[in-house]
Amino acid sequence: MAKQNIMDNYDGVEIYNPAVTAEIAESYKRVLKAIGENPKREGLLKTPERVARALQFLTHGYSINPEELVKSGMFKEKYREMVIVKDIDIYSLCEHHMLPFIGKAHVAYIPNGYIVGLSKIARIVDAYARRLQVQERLTSQIKDCIHNALKPLGVAVVIEAQHLCMQMRGIQKQNSVTTTSDFTGVFMKSNKTRAEFLNIIGSKLH
């Protein structure tokens, strides 16, 4: 997918690559036939194209460079205490079954000369989530991106999510929640710092 043809400005404008839309739509016509449906019946006439557009939106993170997002919003600042953005909504697709997993990300860092605009943290999460993913890799990618681009004293990421591949099929455990975490710097070295982060994301301050 070409960068300029994907929604990457976060302004709610959805732009699609016509060639990619047509290719995916043709594939989904075959999928509909394979499962015993009739792609020519009224209710399904536009379904392949709708799915093609939906998939481009749900995977538009491939067209975004998350580290450049960080660098575009960095500011010099002497602040050296913990910065936390919690309860960031996550909507991603499991790469094993291409079914959604949905949850929250909690991200913290301790500045080391630079801070980053708060919205950039949420955009980094979204840029990696809007790809075919596993939760474990998503957690580490968010951490690595902030660590590499901002060079802070430490980064902490926790993700809690429900996976429809476990709820709609397979084991069918509707109330299961998967939690993953990853840390760098002072969050790894200091039990006190890590505990402070975990306490804050577990509390209801808002």
Backbone torsions as a table, in degrees:
resi	resn	phi	psi	omega
1	MET	NA	133.1	179.5
2	ALA	-76.2	141.7	-177.1
3	LYS	-55.9	-45.2	-173.8
4	GLN	-68.2	-11.3	-177.7
5	ASN	-101.0	5.3	-176.8
6	ILE	-114.4	148.0	177.3
7	MET	-67.3	105.2	-179.0
8	ASP	-132.4	16.0	-178.8
9	ASN	-108.0	-2.2	175.8
10	TYR	58.0	22.7	178.5
11	ASP	-100.5	10.9	179.1
12	GLY	81.7	9.0	178.4
13	VAL	-95.6	120.1	-178.5
14	GLU	-102.9	119.6	-178.7
15	ILE	-122.5	132.8	-174.9
16	TYR	-121.8	151.7	176.3
17	ASN	-82.7	115.0	-175.9
18	PRO	-59.0	-38.5	-179.2
19	ALA	-66.6	-42.2	178.5
20	VAL	-66.5	-41.4	178.2
21	THR	-58.1	-46.3	-178.5
22	ALA	-64.7	-41.5	-178.3
23	GLU	-65.3	-46.0	179.9
24	ILE	-66.3	-40.7	-179.5
25	ALA	-59.9	-42.5	178.3
26	GLU	-62.4	-39.4	178.8
27	SER	-63.9	-39.6	-178.2
28	TYR	-74.0	-24.2	171.8
29	LYS	-62.6	-40.4	178.1
30	ARG	-68.4	-36.7	178.0
31	VAL	-63.1	-44.7	179.5
32	LEU	-59.5	-42.6	177.5
33	LYS	-63.9	-41.1	-175.9
34	ALA	-64.2	-31.5	-179.3
35	ILE	-90.0	3.5	175.6
36	GLY	97.0	12.2	179.4
37	GLU	-95.4	168.5	177.1
38	ASN	-112.7	102.8	-177.3
39	PRO	-65.3	-7.6	-180.0
40	LYS	-95.6	-4.8	178.6
41	ARG	-75.0	156.7	-168.3
42	GLU	-53.5	-45.7	-175.6
43	GLY	-68.7	-16.8	-176.2
44	LEU	-111.9	0.4	-175.5
45	LEU	-55.9	-41.9	-176.6
46	LYS	-101.6	1.5	-177.3
47	THR	-61.0	-46.3	-179.9
48	PRO	-57.1	-39.9	179.2
49	GLU	-70.3	-39.1	178.3
50	ARG	-62.1	-43.0	179.1
51	VAL	-63.9	-40.1	179.5
52	ALA	-61.3	-42.1	178.4
53	ARG	-69.3	-41.4	179.7
54	ALA	-61.3	-43.2	-179.4
55	LEU	-63.7	-37.8	177.6
56	GLN	-64.6	-38.8	177.4
57	PHE	-67.7	-45.2	-175.7
58	LEU	-68.6	-17.9	-179.9
59	THR	-119.4	22.6	-176.4
60	HIS	-70.6	-6.1	176.8
61	GLY	-63.2	-23.0	178.0
62	TYR	-62.1	-24.1	-176.7
63	SER	-90.6	1.4	-174.7
64	ILE	-112.0	138.0	174.5
65	ASN	-98.6	100.5	-174.3
66	PRO	-61.9	-35.8	179.6
67	GLU	-65.4	-34.4	175.7
68	GLU	-67.1	-32.1	174.7
69	LEU	-59.5	-45.3	179.6
70	VAL	-62.5	-48.9	-175.8
71	LYS	-64.3	-26.8	180.0
72	SER	-76.4	-12.3	-177.7
73	GLY	-126.3	27.8	-179.4
74	MET	-90.3	142.6	179.6
75	PHE	-137.6	140.0	174.8
76	LYS	-68.0	133.6	-178.8
77	GLU	-162.0	139.2	-177.0
78	LYS	-82.9	-5.9	-178.3
79	TYR	-57.9	129.8	-176.4
80	ARG	-131.1	27.9	175.3
81	GLU	-105.2	174.0	-175.1
82	MET	-68.8	135.2	173.1
83	VAL	-114.6	123.3	-176.2
84	ILE	-125.5	131.0	168.4
85	VAL	-117.7	113.1	-175.8
86	LYS	-116.7	167.0	178.9
87	ASP	60.2	40.1	174.8
88	ILE	-79.9	121.1	-178.7
89	ASP	-63.1	136.7	177.0
90	ILE	-122.4	129.9	170.9
91	TYR	-130.5	113.5	-176.9
92	SER	-138.0	171.6	177.7
93	LEU	-115.7	125.2	175.2
94	CYS	-63.4	129.9	-176.4
95	GLU	-73.6	-12.7	-178.6
96	HIS	-82.6	-36.6	-178.4
97	HIS	-126.9	-3.8	-176.0
98	MET	55.3	37.5	171.2
99	LEU	-106.5	153.3	-174.3
100	PRO	-69.3	149.1	157.9
101	PHE	-126.2	139.3	-166.9
102	ILE	-132.0	136.6	179.4
103	GLY	-176.9	-150.8	-177.1
104	LYS	-130.9	144.5	172.4
105	ALA	-113.7	141.7	175.8
106	HIS	-122.8	122.1	-172.6
107	VAL	-127.0	134.7	177.1
108	ALA	-136.6	151.5	170.9
109	TYR	-149.1	158.7	175.2
110	ILE	-115.6	114.0	-173.2
111	PRO	-61.4	154.0	176.1
112	ASN	-135.8	59.1	-179.9
113	GLY	106.2	-21.6	-179.1
114	TYR	-136.3	144.6	168.4
115	ILE	-116.5	169.3	178.8
116	VAL	-128.9	146.8	178.0
117	GLY	-53.3	136.0	-172.7
118	LEU	-61.2	-35.5	-179.9
119	SER	-64.8	-25.8	179.7
120	LYS	-65.4	-32.1	178.4
121	ILE	-62.0	-46.9	179.1
122	ALA	-64.5	-36.7	-179.7
123	ARG	-68.8	-35.2	176.1
124	ILE	-62.6	-46.6	177.9
125	VAL	-56.5	-47.5	-177.8
126	ASP	-65.3	-39.6	-177.8
127	ALA	-60.8	-37.8	178.1
128	TYR	-83.2	-32.4	-179.4
129	ALA	-69.1	-32.3	-177.6
130	ARG	-83.5	52.8	175.4
131	ARG	-145.2	168.9	169.8
132	LEU	-70.3	127.2	-166.9
133	GLN	-139.6	165.7	157.2
134	VAL	-120.9	147.9	-173.2
135	GLN	-62.0	-36.2	-178.7
136	GLU	-61.9	-46.3	-179.7
137	ARG	-68.3	-39.9	178.5
138	LEU	-56.5	-44.2	179.7
139	THR	-59.0	-47.4	-177.7
140	SER	-71.0	-35.4	179.3
141	GLN	-63.7	-41.2	178.2
142	ILE	-62.9	-46.6	178.9
143	LYS	-60.0	-49.2	-177.3
144	ASP	-62.4	-39.9	-179.1
145	CYS	-60.4	-49.3	-179.0
146	ILE	-66.5	-41.2	180.0
147	HIS	-62.2	-46.1	-175.7
148	ASN	-72.1	-38.2	-174.8
149	ALA	-84.5	-37.5	-172.8
150	LEU	-97.9	-21.6	-177.4
151	LYS	52.0	51.4	-179.5
152	PRO	-79.6	178.4	177.1
153	LEU	-74.3	-19.3	177.7
154	GLY	-178.9	155.9	177.8
155	VAL	-133.5	141.9	175.9
156	ALA	-133.3	134.5	178.4
157	VAL	-135.6	129.1	172.7
158	VAL	-127.8	133.6	176.7
159	ILE	-124.4	132.8	173.7
160	GLU	-119.0	127.3	-175.1
161	ALA	-149.5	154.4	172.5
162	GLN	-108.7	134.8	-174.0
163	HIS	-109.6	119.3	-179.5
164	LEU	-68.0	-20.1	176.1
165	CYS	-68.9	-19.0	173.8
166	MET	-95.6	-21.6	-173.9
167	GLN	-97.0	-37.5	-177.1
168	MET	-91.6	-21.9	-175.7
169	ARG	-142.6	-175.7	174.8
170	GLY	58.0	-123.4	-174.6
171	ILE	-71.4	-23.3	175.7
172	GLN	54.4	53.0	176.4
173	LYS	-103.8	97.0	-169.4
174	GLN	-68.1	-23.7	-174.3
175	ASN	-103.5	8.4	-178.6
176	SER	-75.1	141.5	177.9
177	VAL	-128.6	134.0	178.7
178	THR	-105.2	130.1	178.8
179	THR	-117.7	130.3	176.1
180	THR	-127.6	153.4	179.7
181	SER	-146.9	155.5	175.5
182	ASP	-155.0	144.2	-173.1
183	PHE	-139.3	152.8	170.5
184	THR	-133.7	165.8	171.2
185	GLY	56.8	-133.2	-173.9
186	VAL	-63.5	-23.8	178.0
187	PHE	-70.0	-25.1	175.6
188	MET	-85.4	-39.7	-171.4
189	LYS	-82.1	-27.5	-173.9
190	SER	-114.5	112.9	176.5
191	ASN	-62.3	-34.0	-179.1
192	LYS	-65.7	-44.6	179.8
193	THR	-65.4	-44.5	179.4
194	ARG	-63.4	-41.2	179.9
195	ALA	-65.2	-37.5	177.8
196	GLU	-61.4	-45.2	178.3
197	PHE	-60.6	-49.8	-177.9
198	LEU	-64.0	-34.9	177.5
199	ASN	-66.3	-41.3	-178.1
200	ILE	-67.9	-43.7	-178.1
201	ILE	-71.5	-19.2	178.0
202	GLY	-88.5	-10.4	-179.2
203	SER	-93.8	162.2	178.6
204	LYS	-106.9	85.4	-178.0
205	LEU	-91.1	-6.9	-176.5
206	HIS	-121.0	NA	NA
